[in-house]
Amino acid sequence: MQTEATNGTITIRRYRSEDAEALFQAATESIAEIWPWMPWCHPQYALEESTAWIAHCQEAWETGTEYNFLIEDAATGQYLGGVGINQIHRANRFANLGYWVRSSAARRGIATAATLLLARLAFAEGLNRVDIVMVVGNAASYRVAEKSGATLEGVLRNRIWLHGRSCDLHIFSLIPEDVGMKSAIIPEDEHAARMYHITTPEAWKTAVANGEYTAPSLQTEGFIHCSLSRQLERSLNKFYGEIPEVLVLRIDPFKLTHRLLYEPADNDRFPHIYGVLNLDAVVEKISLKKGDGGYEWKGI
């Protein structure tokens, strides 16, 4: 996910450790307005909670489970609030989008602008929908969703537990077409059940002993290289042509715990895993030996 975006008036950017004090000050001035709807901003809110939240944001970003941004004034750098993507469902390409703005900056269109900036980042990342939900009665949050152009889809009954009781939620949605973008259509997905990584028997034994598989490219390039079936023979002979025997791992992309992106390489688009490969995502192991003419792949 891109770490920063701006419309010239506000900027959303990834949290840094030094943002804890600004977050604390913004939250404590806003308790009366936020506490009824978001219990994290409670009357005893402490600086340590800001520090812990930012540490959580940084860890979640690295694992690809959440992308939380602060909102700041583009000219002055003043902390204005927060906006984030969480509850990411990569298989079906949707997530939840949430926001809050400090009380002294409310009613200036900041949350709406931040919502649109982040929605565009999410759609550029391959999501095709973001949900925006708020407790029934939260008029300010409801207005933000309306102004962003989101569609009200209904009421989720008893959807959240808040202050000792079940509450109903309004649910809105944004899709790429709502913000002038196109929903992602990735032709490679129809072949996704036949995605592979090439390794050696020795490297796999090490992975089993360690409980997870990694590769040198994760350190040097930030991801693990994979190939679709139609690409595999090319990859075998280009990168493993001098190795007499390899192990081909077939991967179920829907079991991956780290994000998968298709990216341009060698005049094609190859799948890349941005993190370690969890062993339970490997659904088949195929031993291959190089023939006189190199490696041959007859898989689907």
C-alpha positions as CSV (number, residue, x, y, z in Angstrom):
1,M,0.0,0.0,0.0
2,Q,1.3,3.5,-0.9
3,T,2.4,5.2,2.4
4,E,1.1,8.7,1.6
5,A,-1.4,10.7,-0.4
6,T,-2.6,14.3,-0.5
7,N,-5.2,16.5,-2.1
8,G,-3.2,19.6,-1.4
9,T,-5.3,20.5,1.7
10,I,-4.8,17.4,3.8
11,T,-2.3,14.6,3.7
12,I,-2.8,11.0,4.9
13,R,0.4,9.2,5.7
14,R,1.7,6.1,7.5
15,Y,2.2,6.5,11.3
16,R,5.6,7.1,12.7
17,S,6.7,6.5,16.3
18,E,7.1,10.2,17.0
19,D,3.4,10.8,16.3
20,A,2.3,9.4,19.7
21,E,2.1,12.8,21.5
22,A,0.1,14.4,18.7
23,L,-2.3,11.5,18.6
24,F,-2.7,11.7,22.4
25,Q,-3.5,15.4,22.3
26,A,-6.0,15.1,19.5
27,A,-7.7,12.1,21.1
28,T,-8.0,13.7,24.6
29,E,-9.6,16.9,23.2
30,S,-12.2,14.7,21.4
31,I,-13.3,12.3,24.1
32,A,-16.8,13.8,24.5
33,E,-17.6,13.5,20.8
34,I,-15.9,10.2,20.0
35,W,-16.4,8.1,23.2
36,P,-20.1,7.4,22.6
37,W,-19.3,5.7,19.3
38,M,-15.7,4.5,19.5
39,P,-14.8,3.1,22.9
40,W,-11.0,3.3,22.3
41,C,-11.2,7.1,23.0
42,H,-12.3,6.8,26.6
43,P,-12.1,9.2,29.5
44,Q,-9.0,7.6,30.9
45,Y,-7.1,7.5,27.6
46,A,-3.4,7.7,28.2
47,L,-0.3,8.5,26.2
48,E,0.8,4.9,26.5
49,E,-2.2,3.9,24.6
50,S,-1.2,6.1,21.7
51,T,2.3,4.6,21.7
52,A,0.9,1.1,21.7
53,W,-1.5,1.9,18.9
54,I,1.2,3.2,16.7
55,A,3.3,0.1,17.4
56,H,0.3,-2.0,16.4
57,C,-0.1,0.0,13.2
58,Q,3.5,-0.5,12.2
59,E,3.4,-4.2,12.8
60,A,0.0,-4.6,11.0
61,W,1.3,-2.7,8.0
62,E,4.3,-5.0,7.7
63,T,2.1,-8.1,7.8
64,G,-0.5,-6.5,5.4
65,T,-3.4,-7.0,7.8
66,E,-4.2,-3.3,8.3
67,Y,-3.2,0.0,6.8
68,N,-3.7,2.9,9.2
69,F,-2.9,6.5,8.4
70,L,-2.9,9.7,10.3
71,I,-4.5,12.8,8.7
72,E,-2.6,16.0,8.9
73,D,-2.9,19.6,7.5
74,A,-0.9,19.6,4.3
75,A,0.5,23.1,5.0
76,T,1.2,23.0,8.7
77,G,1.5,19.3,9.5
78,Q,-1.1,19.6,12.3
79,Y,-2.5,16.3,13.4
80,L,-6.2,16.2,12.4
81,G,-7.3,12.6,12.9
82,G,-7.0,9.1,11.6
83,V,-8.3,6.9,8.7
84,G,-7.6,3.2,8.1
85,I,-8.3,0.1,6.2
86,N,-8.8,-3.1,8.1
87,Q,-10.7,-6.5,8.1
88,I,-9.1,-7.1,4.7
89,H,-10.7,-10.0,2.7
90,R,-8.2,-10.5,-0.1
91,A,-10.0,-13.5,-1.7
92,N,-13.1,-11.4,-2.3
93,R,-11.3,-8.0,-2.6
94,F,-13.0,-6.0,0.0
95,A,-12.2,-4.4,3.4
96,N,-13.5,-2.0,6.1
97,L,-12.7,1.7,6.1
98,G,-12.9,3.8,9.2
99,Y,-12.1,7.4,10.2
100,W,-12.2,9.9,13.0
101,V,-11.3,13.7,13.2
102,R,-10.4,15.7,16.3
103,S,-13.1,17.9,17.6
104,S,-11.4,21.2,16.8
105,A,-11.1,20.2,13.1
106,A,-14.7,18.8,12.7
107,R,-17.2,20.0,10.1
108,R,-14.5,21.0,7.6
109,G,-14.8,18.1,5.2
110,I,-11.6,16.5,6.5
111,A,-12.9,13.0,7.1
112,T,-14.7,13.0,3.7
113,A,-11.5,14.0,1.9
114,A,-9.4,11.4,3.8
115,T,-11.9,8.7,3.1
116,L,-11.7,9.4,-0.6
117,L,-7.9,9.5,-0.6
118,L,-7.7,6.2,1.2
119,A,-10.4,4.5,-0.9
120,R,-8.4,5.4,-4.0
121,L,-5.3,3.9,-2.5
122,A,-7.2,0.7,-1.6
123,F,-8.7,0.4,-5.1
124,A,-5.2,0.9,-6.7
125,E,-4.0,-1.9,-4.5
126,G,-6.6,-4.3,-6.1
127,L,-9.6,-4.0,-3.7
128,N,-13.0,-3.7,-5.4
129,R,-15.1,-2.6,-2.4
130,V,-14.7,-0.8,1.0
131,D,-17.4,-1.0,3.7
132,I,-18.1,2.0,5.9
133,V,-20.1,1.2,9.0
134,M,-21.2,3.3,11.9
135,V,-23.5,2.9,14.9
136,V,-27.1,4.0,14.2
137,G,-27.3,7.5,15.7
138,N,-23.8,8.6,14.8
139,A,-24.9,11.4,12.6
140,A,-21.5,12.9,12.0
141,S,-20.1,9.7,10.6
142,Y,-23.2,9.1,8.6
143,R,-22.8,12.5,6.9
144,V,-19.2,11.7,6.0
145,A,-20.2,8.5,4.3
146,E,-22.9,10.3,2.4
147,K,-20.6,13.1,1.3
148,S,-18.0,10.6,0.1
149,G,-20.5,9.3,-2.4
150,A,-20.9,5.9,-0.7
151,T,-24.1,4.0,-1.1
152,L,-26.2,3.2,1.9
153,E,-27.0,-0.5,1.7
154,G,-29.0,-1.0,4.9
155,V,-28.9,-1.7,8.6
156,L,-27.1,-4.5,10.3
157,R,-29.1,-5.5,13.4
158,N,-27.2,-6.1,16.7
159,R,-24.0,-6.0,14.7
160,I,-21.7,-4.5,17.4
161,W,-21.4,-4.6,21.2
162,L,-21.0,-1.1,22.5
163,H,-21.1,0.2,26.1
164,G,-22.8,-2.9,27.4
165,R,-25.4,-3.6,24.7
166,S,-25.8,-4.7,21.2
167,C,-26.2,-1.9,18.6
168,D,-27.4,-1.7,15.0
169,L,-25.0,-0.4,12.3
170,H,-25.6,1.5,9.1
171,I,-23.5,0.0,6.3
172,F,-22.3,2.0,3.3
173,S,-20.1,0.9,0.5
174,L,-17.7,2.5,-2.0
175,I,-16.5,0.7,-5.2
176,P,-13.9,2.0,-7.7
177,E,-16.5,3.3,-10.1
178,D,-17.8,5.6,-7.3
179,V,-14.5,7.5,-7.4
180,G,-13.8,7.4,-11.2
181,M,-11.8,4.2,-11.2
182,K,-12.4,0.8,-12.6
183,S,-13.0,-2.4,-10.6
184,A,-9.9,-4.7,-10.9
185,I,-10.1,-7.6,-13.2
186,I,-7.0,-9.7,-13.1
187,P,-7.0,-12.5,-15.7
188,E,-4.3,-14.4,-13.9
189,D,-6.7,-15.1,-11.1
190,E,-8.4,-17.9,-13.1
191,H,-5.1,-19.7,-13.0
192,A,-4.4,-18.9,-9.3
193,A,-5.0,-22.4,-8.1
194,R,-2.0,-23.4,-10.2
195,M,0.6,-21.1,-8.7
196,Y,4.1,-22.4,-8.0
197,H,7.4,-21.6,-6.3
198,I,10.7,-23.3,-7.3
199,T,13.1,-24.3,-4.6
200,T,15.5,-27.1,-3.6
201,P,14.8,-30.2,-1.4
202,E,17.3,-28.9,1.1
203,A,15.6,-25.5,1.4
204,W,12.3,-27.2,1.9
205,K,13.7,-29.4,4.7
206,T,15.0,-26.2,6.4
207,A,11.6,-24.6,6.0
208,V,9.8,-27.6,7.6
209,A,12.3,-27.4,10.5
210,N,11.7,-23.7,11.0
211,G,7.9,-23.8,10.6
212,E,7.9,-21.3,7.6
213,Y,9.5,-21.0,4.2
214,T,11.6,-18.0,3.2
215,A,13.8,-17.2,0.2
216,P,16.8,-14.9,-0.4
217,S,14.7,-12.7,-2.6
218,L,12.6,-11.8,0.4
219,Q,15.6,-9.9,1.9
220,T,17.0,-8.5,-1.3
221,E,13.7,-7.6,-3.2
222,G,11.0,-7.7,-0.5
223,F,9.1,-10.7,-1.9
224,I,9.2,-14.4,-2.9
225,H,9.1,-15.1,-6.6
226,C,6.4,-17.4,-7.9
227,S,5.2,-18.5,-11.3
228,L,1.9,-19.5,-12.9
229,S,1.8,-22.9,-14.7
230,R,2.3,-21.3,-18.1
231,Q,5.4,-19.4,-16.8
232,L,7.0,-22.3,-14.9
233,E,9.1,-23.9,-17.5
234,R,10.6,-20.6,-18.5
235,S,11.5,-19.8,-14.8
236,L,12.9,-23.3,-14.3
237,N,15.3,-23.0,-17.2
238,K,16.2,-19.4,-16.7
239,F,17.0,-19.5,-13.0
240,Y,17.6,-23.1,-12.2
241,G,19.2,-24.4,-15.4
242,E,22.4,-25.3,-13.7
243,I,20.7,-27.3,-10.8
244,P,20.1,-31.0,-11.6
245,E,17.1,-31.4,-9.3
246,V,14.5,-29.0,-7.9
247,L,11.3,-29.1,-5.8
248,V,8.3,-27.3,-7.2
249,L,5.8,-26.1,-4.6
250,R,2.2,-25.7,-5.6
251,I,0.6,-22.9,-3.6
252,D,-3.0,-22.2,-2.7
253,P,-3.1,-18.3,-2.8
254,F,-6.2,-18.2,-0.6
255,K,-4.3,-19.8,2.2
256,L,-1.4,-17.2,2.2
257,T,-1.0,-15.1,5.3
258,H,0.9,-12.4,3.4
259,R,-0.3,-10.4,0.5
260,L,0.1,-11.6,-3.1
261,L,0.6,-9.2,-6.0
262,Y,0.9,-9.8,-9.7
263,E,3.7,-7.5,-11.0
264,P,5.4,-6.9,-14.3
265,A,8.6,-8.9,-15.0
266,D,10.2,-10.3,-18.2
267,N,7.4,-9.0,-20.4
268,D,4.8,-10.7,-18.3
269,R,3.1,-10.5,-14.9
270,F,4.3,-12.8,-12.2
271,P,2.9,-13.5,-8.7
272,H,5.0,-12.2,-5.8
273,I,4.4,-13.0,-2.1
274,Y,5.3,-10.1,0.1
275,G,6.3,-12.1,3.2
276,V,7.2,-15.5,4.3
277,L,5.4,-18.5,2.8
278,N,3.3,-20.3,5.5
279,L,3.7,-24.0,5.1
280,D,-0.1,-24.8,5.1
281,A,-0.4,-22.8,1.8
282,V,1.8,-25.4,0.1
283,V,-0.7,-28.0,-1.2
284,E,1.6,-30.1,-3.4
285,K,5.3,-30.8,-3.7
286,I,6.7,-32.0,-7.1
287,S,10.2,-33.2,-7.6
288,L,11.7,-32.5,-11.0
289,K,15.0,-33.6,-12.6
290,K,16.6,-31.7,-15.5
291,G,16.7,-33.6,-18.7
292,D,19.1,-33.4,-21.6
293,G,17.2,-30.5,-23.1
294,G,16.7,-28.8,-19.7
295,Y,13.6,-28.8,-17.5
296,E,10.2,-29.8,-19.0
297,W,6.9,-28.8,-17.3
298,K,3.8,-30.6,-18.3
299,G,1.6,-29.4,-15.5
300,I,-1.7,-27.6,-16.0
